[in-house]
């Protein structure tokens, strides 16, 4: 039998635990909604688009990481535009950003 709208709307969406080599441990990523994903894409456009030569890449990376990384209770670890994220090591942010991009459907999945 097909799910009802109430069953779909009330569903708890999955989280994903990802191992981050630069941390020597793992973080949890939450599922974002379609509205959140397109809000992030508007943020990217407002910060120069996706071209690394012209955009504010640190802000763009930090915003996606802030949006997806959560604690075990599902609470975000960082607020929007949290300056602390841009102070983290670049290798760590790169690794977190790629994991967040993949989970949010913002980059092609790696080919097996």
VENBEL-V906497 format. One line per field, one symbol per residue. burial: # if it has 24 or more other C-alpha atoms within 12 Angstrom, else .. A space follows every 10 residues. Layout:
burial = ???
This chain:
burial = .......... .....#.#.. ......#### ##.......# #.##..#... ......#### ########## .....##..# ....##.... .######### ####...... ..
